[in-house]
Amino acid sequence: MDVFFVISGFLITSIIAREKRAGTFSLGGFYARRIRRILPALLVVVVTSLVAGYVLLVPSDLAALGSQAASAAFGVSNFYFFGNTGYFDRAAELQPLLHSWSLGVEEQFYLVWPALFLLVWRIGRGSIRMIVVAAAIIGIVSLGLSVLITPESPQTAFYMPHTRAFELALGGLVALLPAVRLRWLAALMSTLGVAVVVASAFALDDDMPFPGWIALIPCLGAALVVWPTAHRTAAARLLGFRPLVFVGLTSYSIYLWHWPLLVFFRHYAYGAEPSAVEAAILLAATFALSVLTWRLVEVPFRRMGTRPAKAIGLGLLAAANIAAAGLVILWQAGLPFRIPEEAGRYVAYLDERRPALGIVDCFEQTRPDGAGGFENDCLLLPPGSDARVLVIGDSHATHYSLALTNAFPDVRFGGMFEAGCRPVVQPQRSPSSTTRCGEGMSRFFEFILPRLQLDTIVISARWSNGDADQIRETVDYVGQFADRVIVLGQ
């Protein structure tokens, strides 16, 4: 989203500056255009997601979706997800409206930036130079906050507008700078910008602290691409290729549809990732729905001649109604009447907390900086057990907790679980995991397990093809420290 933040800042600032110079700018008109541009398609996707959630989601997940819908309708999704999930958590992969966090940041920018532009314009008596200085100051302060906050609280830096403002301010700054006159320089800047953006997509991963300094890389690349020039460069001709232009026209709808479709597939497939064929079908469905939404929703609403006050009022009313529907779903606990009573008993287990199940739970939540989050003391099995049994695994191993404690009520179990990480002596990341993997599990195998006195070790995870050799190696290793080793599948 970093590239799109820069582009958004560039476009919005260009529009405001052009209209101010022409004497045609008004805040009401600006907000009305933004509402017509953003809300109709967004609300269509939110309503469709609620309908899909009604059919596919268990009550707790539908209740969470209701909260997400209300937040998305009023442009505060980034605050909701800041308080409820980390972007790279496994749980985040099952949140249908997670992607709306970035739209929330943009909407907050749209709310503040025009008013700030007008204030500086008035103070500087129409001086663009004053606005350039203001944008530069905002960008520098925001970048500084992002760099300082990212190591300590990456979730804050990721979601909050004050740590993302530098990306939007950079786009606004570029929009106000003079156009590049030298043909060779314009060609070099645009080509380098495209190369940096493309390289960033492959070089950056979620193991890196983000945003912070690293976010500057794709942002600077995007800034070089959109920098005004007096010449049509090769990069501009490439981006002007008709199919790419059409993708650009439908890009907002593509952004809105791609994530809910993938998430609902994961729910339908019990958390599995799509195969190549299924991914192709999802991609085709995303594009088809995006084209329809662009043609039937985006274009008609953007061309409406409604007065600004009426457009703003109708937009807010529609958002309020959909937010109210989401909140009703939340308050009704996800409408549990939708599922049979027997299914409800299974679903109730999903909402149980592991500590209440009798297993001493040492679930490893690895922080983005790579440091493990568990305490060694919690790995020691409790005294007074008839048998000393340790369960080792990823998040999928924990679904045996209730079965084990019910089947063996006289046995106390200990647990070492690391999210998204298979319990093997040389840990590797699970295919769908976005967490940093292996450091905590490696420390456990090397330093902690040899000190424990165990009767049985149970190993379980979300295994995949090709794990057999590592499982055998792990069984041989842990067999030194227990009389019996049991390997469970899902």
C-alpha positions in Angstrom: 0.0 0.0 0.0 3.0 2.3 0.4 3.1 3.0 -3.4 -0.6 3.7 -3.4 -0.3 6.1 -0.5 2.2 8.1 -2.4 0.1 8.1 -5.6 -3.0 9.1 -3.5 -1.1 12.0 -1.9 0.1 13.1 -5.3 -3.3 13.0 -7.0 -5.2 14.7 -4.2 -2.7 17.5 -3.8 -2.6 18.1 -7.6 -6.4 18.4 -7.7 -6.5 20.9 -4.7 -3.6 23.0 -6.1 -5.1 23.2 -9.6 -8.5 24.1 -8.3 -7.1 26.7 -5.9 -5.2 28.4 -8.7 -8.3 28.4 -10.8 -10.4 29.7 -7.9 -12.9 26.8 -8.1 -12.0 24.8 -5.0 -14.4 24.2 -2.2 -14.2 21.9 0.8 -17.8 20.8 0.3 -17.2 19.9 -3.3 -14.0 18.1 -2.5 -15.6 15.9 0.2 -18.6 15.2 -2.0 -16.4 13.9 -4.8 -14.4 11.8 -2.4 -17.6 10.3 -1.0 -18.9 9.5 -4.5 -15.6 8.0 -5.4 -15.0 5.9 -2.3 -18.2 5.0 -0.5 -20.5 3.3 -3.1 -18.1 0.6 -4.1 -16.9 0.1 -0.6 -20.4 -0.3 0.8 -21.3 -2.8 -1.9 -18.3 -4.9 -0.9 -19.1 -4.6 2.8 -22.7 -5.6 2.3 -21.7 -8.6 0.1 -19.2 -9.6 2.8 -21.8 -9.5 5.5 -24.1 -11.7 3.3 -21.3 -14.1 2.6 -20.4 -14.1 6.3 -24.0 -15.0 7.2 -23.7 -18.1 5.1 -20.1 -19.2 5.8 -18.9 -17.9 9.1 -19.4 -19.3 12.6 -21.0 -16.8 15.1 -17.8 -15.5 16.6 -16.3 -14.8 13.2 -19.5 -13.2 12.0 -19.6 -11.0 15.1 -16.1 -9.9 14.4 -17.1 -9.2 10.8 -19.9 -7.0 12.0 -17.4 -4.9 13.9 -15.1 -4.7 10.8 -18.1 -3.6 8.6 -19.0 -0.8 11.0 -15.4 0.4 11.1 -15.0 0.2 7.3 -18.2 2.1 6.7 -16.9 5.1 8.7 -13.3 4.9 7.6 -11.7 3.9 10.9 -10.7 0.3 10.1 -7.1 1.0 10.9 -8.0 1.8 14.5 -10.1 -1.3 14.7 -7.4 -3.6 13.5 -4.8 -1.9 15.5 -6.7 -2.9 18.6 -7.8 -6.3 17.5 -5.1 -8.0 15.4 -1.6 -7.7 14.0 -1.4 -7.4 10.2 1.0 -10.4 10.0 -0.7 -12.6 12.6 -2.2 -15.9 11.4 -5.6 -14.7 12.6 -5.3 -11.7 10.3 -5.5 -14.0 7.3 -9.1 -14.8 8.2 -10.4 -11.3 8.6 -12.5 -10.5 5.5 -12.2 -6.7 5.7 -8.6 -6.4 7.0 -7.5 -4.6 3.8 -9.8 -1.7 4.6 -7.3 -0.4 7.1 -5.4 1.4 4.4 -8.5 3.0 3.1 -9.1 4.2 6.6 -5.7 5.9 6.6 -6.5 7.5 3.2 -9.9 8.8 4.3 -8.4 10.4 7.4 -5.8 12.0 5.1 -8.7 13.3 2.9 -10.4 14.7 5.9 -7.4 16.7 7.3 -5.2 17.5 4.3 -7.5 19.9 2.3 -8.3 21.9 5.4 -4.5 22.2 6.2 -3.8 23.1 2.6 -6.3 26.0 2.8 -4.9 27.2 6.1 -1.3 27.3 4.9 -2.5 28.8 1.6 -4.2 31.6 3.5 -1.3 32.2 5.8 1.1 32.2 2.9 -1.2 34.3 0.7 -1.3 31.8 -2.0 2.4 30.8 -1.8 3.0 27.2 -3.0 6.4 27.4 -1.4 4.8 27.6 2.0 2.7 24.5 1.3 5.9 22.7 0.1 7.6 23.6 3.4 4.5 22.4 5.4 4.4 19.1 3.5 8.1 18.6 4.0 7.8 19.3 7.8 4.9 16.9 8.1 6.7 14.2 6.1 9.9 14.5 8.2 8.1 14.5 11.5 5.9 11.5 10.5 8.9 9.6 9.2 10.8 10.3 12.4 7.9 8.9 14.4 7.7 5.9 12.2 11.4 5.1 12.7 11.2 5.6 16.4 7.9 3.6 17.0 8.5 0.7 14.6 11.0 -1.2 16.8 9.0 -0.7 19.9 5.4 -1.0 18.6 5.3 -2.2 15.0 1.5 -2.5 15.1 1.2 1.1 16.0 3.6 2.2 13.3 1.8 0.0 10.8 -1.8 1.2 11.3 -1.7 4.7 12.7 -2.1 7.7 10.5 0.7 9.8 12.1 3.3 7.1 11.3 2.0 6.7 7.7 1.5 10.4 6.9 5.0 10.7 5.5 4.0 8.5 2.5 1.0 10.6 1.6 3.0 13.8 2.3 5.7 12.6 -0.1 3.2 12.3 -2.9 1.8 15.7 -2.1 5.3 17.2 -2.0 6.1 15.8 -5.4 2.9 17.2 -6.8 4.0 20.7 -5.9 7.6 20.6 -7.1 8.6 21.9 -10.6 8.4 19.6 -13.5 11.7 18.0 -14.7 12.7 19.7 -18.0 15.7 17.7 -19.0 14.6 14.7 -21.1 17.5 12.4 -20.0 16.9 13.2 -16.4 13.1 12.6 -16.7 13.8 9.2 -18.4 16.4 8.2 -15.7 14.1 9.2 -12.8 11.0 7.3 -14.1 13.0 4.2 -15.1 14.7 4.1 -11.8 11.4 4.6 -10.0 9.8 1.7 -11.7 12.8 -0.5 -11.0 12.8 0.4 -7.3 9.1 -0.3 -7.0 9.4 -3.7 -8.7 12.5 -4.6 -6.7 10.8 -3.7 -3.5 7.9 -6.1 -4.2 10.5 -9.0 -4.2 13.1 -7.8 -1.8 11.0 -6.7 1.2 9.3 -9.3 3.4 7.4 -9.4 6.7 10.5 -10.4 8.6 11.8 -6.8 8.2 10.6 -4.2 10.8 8.0 -2.1 8.9 7.3 0.6 8.1 10.2 2.7 9.4 13.1 3.4 7.1 12.3 0.4 4.9 9.0 2.0 3.8 11.0 4.8 2.2 12.3 2.4 -0.5 9.0 1.8 -2.4 7.8 5.3 -1.5 10.8 7.0 -3.2 10.4 4.7 -6.2 6.7 5.7 -6.5 7.7 9.4 -6.1 10.2 9.1 -9.0 7.5 7.6 -11.2 4.8 10.2 -10.6 7.2 13.2 -10.5 5.9 15.7 -13.1 8.0 16.0 -16.3 7.9 18.0 -19.4 8.5 14.9 -21.5 6.7 11.6 -22.1 9.2 9.0 -20.9 9.4 5.3 -21.7 8.0 4.5 -18.3 5.0 6.7 -19.0 4.4 5.0 -22.3 4.6 1.6 -20.6 2.1 2.7 -18.0 0.0 4.1 -20.8 -0.4 0.7 -22.4 -4.2 0.2 -22.8 -4.5 -3.0 -20.7 -2.5 -1.4 -17.9 -4.7 1.7 -18.1 -7.8 -0.4 -17.8 -6.4 -2.2 -14.8 -5.7 1.3 -13.3 -9.3 2.3 -13.9 -10.6 -0.8 -12.1 -7.8 -0.9 -9.5 -10.0 0.5 -6.7 -12.5 -2.2 -7.2 -9.8 -4.8 -7.5 -8.4 -3.7 -4.2 -11.8 -3.9 -2.6 -12.7 -7.4 -3.9 -9.4 -9.4 -3.8 -9.0 -9.9 -0.1 -12.6 -10.8 0.9 -12.7 -13.4 -1.9 -9.5 -15.0 -0.7 -10.5 -14.9 3.0 -13.9 -16.5 2.4 -12.2 -19.2 0.4 -10.0 -19.9 3.3 -13.0 -20.1 5.6 -14.8 -22.5 3.2 -11.6 -24.6 2.8 -11.0 -24.8 6.6 -7.9 -22.5 6.5 -6.3 -24.1 3.4 -4.5 -22.0 0.8 -5.9 -22.2 -2.7 -4.3 -24.5 -5.3 -3.0 -23.1 -8.6 -6.4 -23.8 -10.2 -8.3 -22.3 -7.3 -6.1 -19.3 -7.3 -6.7 -18.7 -11.0 -10.5 -19.0 -10.4 -10.2 -16.5 -7.5 -8.2 -14.1 -9.7 -10.8 -14.4 -12.5 -13.6 -13.8 -10.0 -11.8 -10.8 -8.6 -11.4 -9.2 -12.0 -14.9 -10.0 -13.1 -16.5 -8.5 -10.0 -14.1 -5.5 -10.2 -15.1 -4.7 -13.8 -18.8 -5.0 -12.9 -18.4 -2.8 -9.8 -16.4 -0.2 -11.7 -18.9 -0.1 -14.6 -22.2 -0.3 -12.6 -21.3 1.4 -9.3 -18.1 3.5 -9.5 -18.7 5.3 -12.9 -22.5 6.1 -12.4 -21.9 7.6 -8.9 -18.9 9.6 -10.0 -20.9 11.2 -12.8 -23.9 12.1 -10.6 -24.6 15.8 -10.5 -25.9 15.8 -6.9 -25.3 18.9 -4.9 -22.3 18.5 -2.5 -24.5 18.8 0.6 -26.9 16.2 -0.6 -24.1 13.8 -1.7 -22.4 14.1 1.7 -25.7 13.6 3.5 -26.7 10.6 1.5 -23.3 9.0 1.7 -23.1 9.4 5.5 -26.7 8.0 5.8 -25.8 4.9 3.8 -22.7 4.4 5.8 -24.6 4.8 9.0 -27.2 2.2 8.0 -24.6 -0.4 7.1 -22.5 0.3 10.2 -25.7 -0.2 12.2 -26.3 -3.5 10.6 -22.8 -4.6 11.4 -23.2 -3.5 15.1 -26.5 -5.4 15.3 -24.7 -8.5 14.2 -22.0 -7.9 16.8 -24.5 -7.3 19.6 -26.4 -10.4 18.6 -23.2 -12.5 19.0 -23.0 -13.3 15.3 -26.6 -14.6 15.0 -26.0 -18.1 16.5 -29.6 -19.2 15.5 -28.2 -19.8 11.9 -26.4 -23.0 12.9 -27.8 -26.3 14.2 -27.5 -27.0 17.9 -25.1 -29.8 17.4 -22.8 -27.6 15.3 -23.1 -25.0 18.0 -21.5 -27.3 20.5 -18.5 -27.7 18.2 -18.3 -24.0 17.6 -18.3 -23.3 21.3 -15.0 -25.1 21.6 -13.5 -22.6 19.1 -14.2 -19.8 21.5 -12.6 -21.6 24.5 -9.4 -20.3 26.0 -6.6 -22.8 26.1 -5.6 -22.0 29.7 -9.0 -23.2 30.8 -8.4 -26.7 29.2 -5.9 -28.0 31.7 -2.8 -27.6 29.5 0.0 -25.4 30.7 0.2 -23.3 27.6 3.4 -21.7 26.5 2.3 -20.5 23.1 5.1 -18.8 21.4 4.2 -15.5 19.7 7.4 -14.3 18.0 7.6 -10.6 17.7 8.4 -8.9 14.4 11.9 -8.0 15.7 12.6 -11.7 16.0 12.7 -12.0 19.8 10.8 -14.8 21.3 7.9 -13.9 23.6 7.6 -16.9 26.0 9.0 -17.4 29.5 11.1 -20.5 30.1 9.4 -21.2 33.4 6.0 -21.9 31.8 7.6 -24.8 29.9 8.1 -26.8 33.1 5.4 -29.4 33.7 3.3 -28.9 36.8 4.1 -31.0 39.9 1.9 -33.9 41.0 1.2 -35.3 37.5 0.6 -39.0 37.2 2.4 -38.8 33.9 4.7 -36.2 32.5 3.4 -35.5 29.0 4.4 -32.6 26.8 2.6 -31.5 23.6 4.8 -29.7 21.1 3.4 -28.1 18.0 2.1 -25.1 16.0 -1.3 -23.4 16.5 -3.0 -26.5 14.9 -1.6 -28.7 17.6 -3.7 -26.9 20.2 -6.9 -28.3 18.8 -6.2 -31.5 20.6 -6.2 -29.8 24.0 -9.7 -30.5 24.9 -9.7 -34.1 23.6 -6.5 -34.9 25.5 -7.7 -33.4 28.8 -11.1 -35.1 28.5 -9.6 -38.5 27.5 -7.0 -38.5 30.3 -8.4 -36.5 33.2 -5.7 -37.7 35.6 -2.9 -36.5 33.4 -1.5 -33.0 33.4 -0.1 -31.9 30.1 2.5 -29.3 29.4 2.7 -27.5 26.0 5.1 -25.7 23.8 3.4 -24.1 20.8 4.9 -21.7 18.3 2.5 -20.1 15.9 2.9 -21.1 12.2 6.1 -23.2 13.0 6.3 -26.9 12.6 7.8 -28.7 15.7 10.9 -30.1 14.0 14.5 -29.9 15.0 15.2 -27.5 12.1 12.0 -25.5 12.0 10.6 -24.1 8.8 7.8 -21.7 8.2 4.4 -23.2 7.3 3.3 -22.3 3.8 0.5 -20.0 4.9 2.4 -18.5 7.9 3.5 -14.9 7.9 5.3 -15.1 11.3 9.0 -15.3 11.8 9.6 -18.9 12.5 12.0 -21.2 14.2 14.0 -19.2 16.8 11.8 -20.1 19.8 11.4 -23.7 18.7 15.1 -24.1 18.2 15.9 -22.7 21.6 13.3 -25.1 23.1 14.8 -28.2 21.4 18.4 -27.2 22.2 18.3 -25.8 25.7 15.0 -26.5 27.5 13.9 -30.0 26.4 17.1 -31.8 27.6 16.4 -30.5 31.1 12.8 -31.9 31.3 11.9 -35.4 32.7 9.2 -36.7 30.5 7.2 -39.9 30.0 5.7 -39.0 26.7 6.1 -36.3 24.0 3.3 -35.6 21.6 4.2 -33.8 18.4 1.6 -32.3 16.1 1.3 -29.6 13.5 -0.1 -28.6 10.1 2.1 -31.1 8.2 2.6 -30.9 4.5 4.1 -33.1 1.8 7.8 -33.4 2.2 7.9 -33.2 6.0 8.4 -36.9 6.6 12.2 -36.8 6.7 12.2 -33.9 9.2 9.6 -35.7 11.3 11.8 -38.8 11.5 14.8 -36.8 12.4 12.8 -35.0 15.2 11.4 -38.2 16.6 15.0 -39.7 16.8 16.2 -36.5 18.6 13.4 -36.1 21.1 13.3 -39.8 21.8 16.4 -39.3 23.9 14.3 -37.3 26.5 11.1 -39.4 26.8 10.0 -43.1 26.9 7.5 -42.6 24.1 7.0 -40.2 21.2 3.7 -39.9 19.4 3.2 -38.0 16.2 -0.3 -36.7 15.4 -1.7 -35.3 12.1 -4.5 -32.8 11.9 
